[in-house]
């Protein structure tokens, strides 16, 4: 039985049908995230827009944290980079 780390690696870096579907789903999520980012100024401070921003921020954080164990050579020093750490508190705003 494969470990969680092995399964994540196969999903992110594999070339079978399941990995391709996973990558297509990530691409679709990225397109939706970009669309929401472009549309969000029109939504203003509506409660549904704030909730949507929080959900997208949480999903992006989960995706980032899921990718880390999937790496063959984990790079914990990446977490020290400001460009990585800055979005985490901003997602909570």
N, C-alpha and C positions, 0 to 999 in steps of 0.2 A: 504494500500500500504506500502510495506516494505521500510525502509530507506536504504540509501547506506551502512551504517554501518552494518545493519542486513543482507543485501545481501552479503556483503563481508565476514561476519562471516559464513554465510551458505556455501559460496564457499570454504573457507579455512578449515572449521572445520565440515562441514556437512557430511552426509553419503548417500545422495541420488545420483541418476545417474549424475545429472549436476555437483555436487561437485566432484565426482570421475573423470569425464572427465576433469574438471579444474585441479585437482591434477595430472592427467596423463600428461596434457599439460605442467604443471610446471616441472615435472620430465623430459620430453623430452627437454624442454628449458635448464634445468640444464645439461643434457648430451651434448647438442650442445655447451653450454658454456664451459664445460670441454674440449671437443674436440677442440674447437677454441683456448683455452688456450694452449693446447699441440701442436697445429699446428702453432700457431702464430710466434714462433721463425723462422720458415722456410719462412714466408712471408716477414720478414724484415721490412723495412720502406716503403713498397708499399702503395700508397694512398688508395687502396681498403681495405687493412688490418687495416689501421688507422681508416677509416670510419666504418668498422665492429666492431672494438674495442669500438668506441664511441657509436655505436648503442646498443651494448650489455651492456655497462656501463649504458646507459640511461634506458634500459629496466629493468636491475637489480635494479636501483634506484626506478623506478616506482613500481616494484613489492614489494620492501621493504616498500615503503611509503603506498602502498595499504594494506599491511598486518597489519600495525599499527591500523587503525580504525576498522579492523575486529576482533581485540582482545576483549574479554569480559571485561577484566580489562586492560586498556591501561597502558603501562609502559613508560612514557616519560623520566624517568631516564635512559632508555636504550640508548637514543640518546646521552647521555653524555659519554658513554664508548668509549675509543679510538679505539677499534676494530670496532666500528660502524662508527665513524666519519672519520677514515682514508681513507676508499675507496671512499668517496664522492669527495674530491679534486683529488684523483688519477684517477677517471673516467673522469675528465675533461682534463687530460694530454694527 
